Amino acid sequence: MYTVTVVLHGDLDFFVRKRHGPGMLTCTFQGRRSVKDLVESLGIPHVEVNIILAEHHPVDFSYLVRAGDRLDVYPLTETPPIQDAPRLIPPFHDDARFVLDVHLRKLSRYLRLLGFDVLYDERLDDRDLAEVSTVEDRILLTRDRRLLMRSGVSRGYTVRDTHPPRQVVEVLQRFSLRDLCRPFTRCLECNGRIESMDTAARESVAAVGQIPPGVLSWCREFYRCSSCRRIYWKGSHYERLTQLAGTILSSGELYE
């Protein structure tokens, strides 16, 4: 029998508090096992873990736990008091791209509103989501922790909040994304890029009735999705979304 102590830092106790309570856990098991296997047996997806210390020394997921070990487990948002501890979550470089499961439709629209590349398709099952996350190097967002435990998934996050406006604030904070936000550059419907329409294009679209006559009477500035060709303009809906995006980016607090 092996007995070890597991100390969960940051918000990782979210995964265990109902069964064990927060803080320090004592785990007893038979046979040797990797620290990855041990962490996931507690219900914590490996993609939620950024640093692990065994007896105050950094280890990776392949480390075989020893009897009597103290294991300190840190999420992305917490840093241990040790310099240069290797990170287990691979970084993203120029941008952050996402794939979301079927239950996060509203969150997908909020992230697109802020300019992020978000794949959302209700036809994708768990296997498809895990494959897309790996092949296209997308962060997998879900509320299903078991989905994030699939071996091929290297970057993902279990969204804690159930309220979509607060979910987007949570994701921005978790991955430090505010500086990467580019509001109104993605189509809310299909994720395509939004481009300004030139005068000739505007007139041709107006001729076939894609822009309501009432809007043409006052609006001279139009935008179009490069993928689905949906037309956008700065009406009352735009003003509401501008206020929403500003609230998210300025205060980090959002309640509806």
Rosetta blueprint (number, residue, H / E / L):
1 M L
2 Y E
3 T E
4 V E
5 T E
6 V E
7 V E
8 L E
9 H L
10 G L
11 D L
12 L H
13 D H
14 F H
15 F H
16 V L
17 R H
18 K H
19 R H
20 H H
21 G L
22 P L
23 G L
24 M E
25 L E
26 T E
27 C E
28 T E
29 F E
30 Q L
31 G L
32 R L
33 R L
34 S E
35 V H
36 K H
37 D H
38 L H
39 V H
40 E H
41 S H
42 L L
43 G L
44 I L
45 P L
46 H H
47 V H
48 E H
49 V L
50 N L
51 I E
52 I E
53 L E
54 A E
55 E L
56 H L
57 H E
58 P E
59 V E
60 D L
61 F L
62 S L
63 Y L
64 L E
65 V L
66 R L
67 A L
68 G L
69 D L
70 R E
71 L E
72 D E
73 V E
74 Y E
75 P L
76 L L
77 T L
78 E L
79 T L
80 P L
81 P L
82 I L
83 Q L
84 D L
85 A L
86 P L
87 R L
88 L L
89 I L
90 P L
91 P L
92 F L
93 H L
94 D L
95 D L
96 A L
97 R E
98 F E
99 V E
100 L E
101 D L
102 V H
103 H H
104 L H
105 R H
106 K H
107 L H
108 S H
109 R H
110 Y H
111 L H
112 R H
113 L H
114 L L
115 G L
116 F L
117 D E
118 V E
119 L E
120 Y E
121 D L
122 E L
123 R L
124 L L
125 D L
126 D H
127 R H
128 D H
129 L H
130 A H
131 E H
132 V H
133 S H
134 T H
135 V H
136 E L
137 D L
138 R L
139 I E
140 L E
141 L E
142 T E
143 R L
144 D L
145 R H
146 R H
147 L H
148 L H
149 M L
150 R L
151 S L
152 G L
153 V L
154 S L
155 R L
156 G E
157 Y E
158 T E
159 V L
160 R L
161 D L
162 T L
163 H L
164 P H
165 P H
166 R H
167 Q H
168 V H
169 V H
170 E H
171 V H
172 L H
173 Q H
174 R H
175 F H
176 S L
177 L L
178 R H
179 D H
180 L H
181 C L
182 R L
183 P L
184 F L
185 T L
186 R E
187 C L
188 L L
189 E L
190 C L
191 N L
192 G L
193 R E
194 I E
195 E E
196 S E
197 M L
198 D L
199 T H
200 A H
201 A H
202 R H
203 E H
204 S H
205 V H
206 A H
207 A H
208 V L
209 G L
210 Q L
211 I L
212 P L
213 P H
214 G H
215 V H
216 L H
217 S L
218 W L
219 C L
220 R L
221 E L
222 F E
223 Y E
224 R E
225 C E
226 S L
227 S L
228 C L
229 R L
230 R L
231 I E
232 Y E
233 W E
234 K L
235 G L
236 S H
237 H H
238 Y H
239 E H
240 R H
241 L H
242 T H
243 Q H
244 L H
245 A H
246 G H
247 T H
248 I H
249 L H
250 S H
251 S H
252 G L
253 E L
254 L L
255 Y L
256 E L
